[in-house]
Amino acid sequence: MSQKKVDKYKSGKYDRKRTSKKERLIDRLEILAWVVICVAMIGWIGFSAYSKIAQKDASTVQETVMDTSAVDNYVSGLSAASSDAE
């Protein structure tokens, strides 16, 4: 081997522990960044879905139609009977 290669190998051997620690730290930071991004996306999707569902429930108006003629006839029959009794 040439002296240049030997010197490069020795310097690499000297810095190997520090370099491996640095690489592991960078890997952990990358994983942490991905986890934060995924949690943010899941939170955003959940909030979006919840707001759409809440908006849909609030804007839904339920209209009920009921025939009250039978009740009206009954009440008018009671008022007619009470006026006849007097």
Summary of the structure (lengths in Angstrom):
residues: 86
radius of gyration: 40.4
end to end distance: 129.6
largest distance: 130.2
contacts: 143
relative contact order: 0.04
helix: 85%
strand: 0%
